[in-house]
Amino acid sequence: MIKVAFYDTREYDRPSFERYGEAHDLQFRFLETKLNEDTVELARGCDAVCVFVNDTVNKAVIDKLYEYGVRLIALRSAGYNNVDVKAAFEKVHVVHVPAYSPYAVAEHAMALLLTSVRRIHKAYNRTREFNFSLNGLTGFDLHGKAVGVVGIGKIGKIFVNICKGFGMKVIAYDKYPSADSGIDYVPLQELFERSDIISLHCPLTDESRHMINEEAIGKMKKGVVIINTSRGGLINAEALLEGIKARKIGAACLDVYEEEADIFFEDRSGHILNDELLSRLISMPNVIVTSHQAFLTEEALNNIAETTVRNIRSCFDNDGICENELCYRCGNIERCRAERKERCF
């Protein structure tokens, strides 16, 4: 029986993980608290920890996990910017879920875009009060608009296809562009300059942090729409707010926020929100914020649980090789194990 400390548990997590865990001889210790230096003690006696996007898995936490005999960090997400993979090397193995339901995230990005440009959220609120006026609800056609997609992984490719279905002109930027993909790749600065709509689908790294900043916004078209369903740290929120106030940015559709860790996933309706920047963004009439829910479909939850359980079993069975291991050995974190076809260490 493999014992797993499951941090930051939500009501929607348990059914699928309990089902797959029981079928594969895994015992989950479900914990509502997030993993950090104060709560790492709760993993004592476990073989692995299962963490989500807002758990803190820094060097201090990893050292404690290693001391307690924990040998695996299983992310139930694709992103891993909250895990110090370098500190984990040669101590604790790290695995993630690279593709749970890329359709869920790509479709949510398009849903945010359509809601914003066609003012659906405003119309919904009006008609509930029997206000059927159309004043101020004028939108624009997506057909023929230039959309710049940053990051052409599985989610990015699906979003590209959705945009093409609307008759949009797609340009893209990716650090590792795919040959013969039929996608028009351009330098990032050119993408900023040409796009009517920009959608972010890339991981958060030291290189990509705050790629949307004051300088980048200055290069964009007046009225540009920015969508982010990836990681909040890709956008400098202060620069975004200033761009909105200056009427440079026409709209922002955000499912993520850089300082979301202590805010999202909780009901704070009865409290004063201490994050003034987020409060100001939400108050803007051309900003839509959802609380990191792009992944939240039944299909995605099922796939996340199935892949996470399979990752854990792979790491403890036979030769311990897991196709979804994140390795720091060569610095090419996601590609390393796939190319070496063996354990990280």
Secondary structure, 3 states (H helix, E strand, C coil): CEEEEECCCCCCCHHHHHHHHHHCCEEEEECCCCCCCCCHHHHCCCCEEEECCCCCECHHHHHHHHHCCCCEEEECCCCCCCECHHHHCCCCEEECCCCCCHHHHHHHHHHHHHHHHCCHHHHHHHHHCCCCCCCCCCCCCCCCCEEEEECCCHHHHHHHHHHHHCCCEEEEECCCCCCCCCCCECCHHHHHHHCCEEEECCCCCCCCCCCECHHHHHHCCCCEEEEECCCHHHECHHHHHHHHHCCCEEEEEECCCCCHHHCCCCCCCCCCCCCHHHHHHHHCCCEEECCCCCCCCHHHHHHHHHHHHHHHHHHHCCCCCCCCEECCCCCCCCCHHHHHCCCCC
